[in-house]
Amino acid sequence: MNNTLVAQDNLGKVKALLSNVNVKRRFEDILGAKANQFMASIINAVNANPELRKCEPTSVISSAIVAATLDLPIDQNLGFSYIIPYQVRGQYKAQFQIGYRGYIQLAIRSGAYKTIHATEVYEGEIKNHNRLTGEIEYNPEGRKSNRVIGYLAYFKLLNGFEKYYYMSVEEVERHAQKYSKAYNARNGTWKNEFHAMAIKTVLKMLLKKYGILSVEMQTALMADQAVVKVKGDDKVEYEYVDNPNFELDAVEVDDESDEEDKIPDETEQISIPFDIEVEKEPANEQEDD
């Protein structure tokens, strides 16, 4: 079956799944009155992206279920979360990605944050960076040029605790090369949206290291960059096809951090009620060059 026929067939399967009574009920259980609008946005996302139309329909729906559970829209123009096509051993799968606005939204919902923000840093804007305490003296009036030298994330909790996280452009690039196989892709997200991905990176690192890890935030950190597999027993498996070093990335915290601050196992995340079966196309065994 050629790519055009596969894309048309998969789009039809996505529509068929969303028309299934049990699937519709699952979305309604999660989103209530917003379910129909959200399901329509899934079809729009698939229809608008030729590569996404090549993906396994169940991987598209499973990624959408994660977004629905986190109550984050998948409209790419909004920047909260995305369903991204990814080619694995000649077969396309959809992976869930959360945008930096999605992380901010989840942090706000926790009710623990007074302020949270992330931004680019221009040459001359950082007056002092204490590497021991992590404190940064930021002076936007000190800008010397329009050259972006790094990215800075910051939050302050209602109890007064505050923290900064800074990465130079070079550090962001090294991080992306290590944790995203798609970094060097010609039309990948890092190439097309480096600024947004860099802001997301520093914000994600800040929240993962020092933030309040609500259950929703834990789920977002686990599901980000993952192909989601929802099991019939309401448990979720995550396949990190774009991020083979995920386990290293997930525990990249200070040695003195308390054990409870680390991300728990996937079985401790939000239960995502979903159980569907769909006839799958035979996998293409031919490896890509």
N, C-alpha and C positions, 0 to 999 in steps of 0.2 A: 504494500500500500504506500503510495507516494505521500510526501509531506502535506500536500494540499488536502488530499482525502482524509489523512489522519487528523488534521486540524479541524476540518468540517465535522468529522465523526466525533472527536473529543468535545467540541462545542455542543453538539447535540446531546452527548452523554451528560455534560454538566447541567444543561437545561433539564434533562430527564431526571437527574438526581434531585435537583431543586424542586421539581414538580412532585416528587415522591411524598406521600402523606406523612410518613414517619420523619423524613428529613425536614419537611416544613414545620412539623411539630417541634422538632428539636430547636430550630432557630427561633420559633415563637416562645418556647420555654426560656430561652436565653435572653431574647431581646424584646419580647412582648409586642407592643404595637409597632415597633421599629423593624420587625422582621422582614416584611415584604420589601421595604425600601432597601434594606441591606442585601437581600437576595438579588434584587435587581442590580445592585452595584457590582455583585460578583459577575453576573452575565456581561455587564458593560466592560468590566476589567478584562475579562477573557476575550470578548469580541474586539476590543481595541488593541490587543497585543498579539500579533501573529505567533510569536514564540510561546506565549502562554497557552495558545490554542493547541500546541503540540504536546502539552503536559498531560500526565495521567490525570483524569478527572477527579479521582479520589484524593490526590495530593492537593489539588486546587481547593476542593471542598474542605479538607482537613485544615489547610492554612486559614481559610475563611472562618472556620469554627473557632480557631484560636483568637483571631481578631474580634469576632463577635463576643467571645467570652470575656475579653478585655474591654469590650465596648469601645473599640477603636475603628473608625471608618477606614476603608481600603482605597479610597479615592486618592490616587497618587498626587493630585494637585493640592491636597490638604496636608500631606506629609506626616500623618500619624502612623500608618502602617501600610505595608505593601505585600502583594503576592508576586514573587519574582520567579521567572522561568530559569531553570538550571539544567544543563545537559550532563547526565551521568552515564558513562559507558554507552553512549549512543542513544540513550533514552532520556526524554525530557521529564523533569519533575518540578513541581512548584514548591518553592520554599517561602516561609514566612519571614518577613523582616519588619522591624519596628523602626520608625523614624525618630529623630530627636524630639519632635513635638509630642510623640506618643509617650516617651519617657517622662517628659515634663508633665503631661496630663496625668499619668499614673502617680507621680510624686504629689501633685496637688491634691488628688483624691484621698491620699492617705491622711490628710489633715495635719501633718506634722511639720510642713514646710512654711516658713514665712516668706522666703525668697528663694528662687532657683532660676539660674540663667547660664547660658554659654555663648561665647562670642569669639570672633577672630581677634588676634592681637597684632597691632602694627609696630613697626620698628620704633623703639623709644618709649613705648607706653608702659612697660614694666620697669619700675624704678628699682625694686629690690625683690628678690625671691629667696626666702629662707628655706633651704632644702631640708632642714631638720624638722621644723614645725609645719612646713607646707604653706606658711603665710606668704601672701604676695601683696606688694604695694603697687597698686595699679593706678597709673596717672594718664588718662586719655589726652590731657593737655600736652604731654611730652612727645607726641607723635612727631617723628622726624621725616617720615616718608609714607607712601602708600603701599609699601611692601609688607605683606603679611608674613610674620616670622613664627607664629604659633597660634594655639587655640587654648582658651581658658574657660573652665566651668566653675561655678560657685553656687553654694546653697547656704542658707541660714535656717535653722530649725526654730520652732516657736519657743523652745527652751533655751535659746541663745547659742547653741552649738553651731559653728560655722566652719566650712572647709572649702579650700580651693583645689583645683587640679589643673595643671598646665602641661602641655606637650608642645614642643617645637614642631615646625612643619616636617623636619627630618624625622623626628620621633614618630609622628603620625604615619609617615610613609613607611617606616620600618615595621610599625605595628600592622599596617594594612598588608604588607608583603608577607608577614608571618601568619596572619590569621584569616586572610581571604585569598583563596586561589584565583578569584576573579579580578584581583587587583590589576593584573596586566592584560585583561581582556580589552580588545579594541573598543568595544561599545559597552563596557561594564559600568556599573554605578560609580565606581571610584574615578573613572576617567571622565564621566559626564557630570558628576555631582560631587566633586572632591570637597568643596566647601561644606556642604550639608553633612557628608559622611565624616569629615574631620570633627565638626561640632558634635555630632552624635557620639563619636569615639571618646572624646574627653568627658562628655556628660555621662556616658555609660560607665566609664572607668571610675568617675567620682562617686556615682551612686552605688556601684558594686563594692567599692572599697569602704565607703564611709556613710552611705545613705541608710535610711530606714527601709528595710526589705519587707514590704507588705507582701501578702500572698500573691497579689496581682503583679507586683514588681518581680518577684521570684519567677513567676511563669514567663514574664516578658524576657527576662535574662536567659532563661533556658530555651525558649522557643525562637529567639532571634537568630536568623541565618540558618534555620533548620527546615528540613523536609519533615513534616509532621505525620506521624502514623497513629491514628486513633484506634484503639483496640475495643473489642466488644465488651470488655470488663470495665470500661470507662477510664482505663489507664492510657497514657500517652507515651510514645517513644519518639525521640528526636534523632534524626540522621543529619549530621553536620557535613554535608557534601562540599560546601564552600569553605569550611573551617575545620580542617583535619586536626588542628591543634587546640580545639575547643577546651579540652580538659585542662590543658596548661593555662589557657586564657581565663578559665572560670575560677581557678584558685590563685590567680595572680594578686595576692593580698599580702599585707605586711605579716611577718612571722609572728608578731605579738598579737595578731588579731584573735579575738575569742572564737571558739569553735562555732558558736551559734550564729556568728556573722557570715559564715560561709554559705554558699548556695546549697540548699538541700537536694536530695535525690529527686529525680523526675517524678517518682511516685507520690511525692509530697506536694506536688503542685495542684493548682485548681483542677478539679475533676471536670473533664470536658465530655458531656454526655453525647455520644455519637457512635453509631454502629451501622455501617452500610456495606453492601457488597455490590461490585460492579464487574462486569465481564472485562477482563484486561486483554489488551493487545499483546501478542508475543513480543518479548524483548528483543531488540536489535543487538545481536552479539558483536557486531562490527565496532571496533574501537575507533574513536576519532583520532585524527592526526594531531 
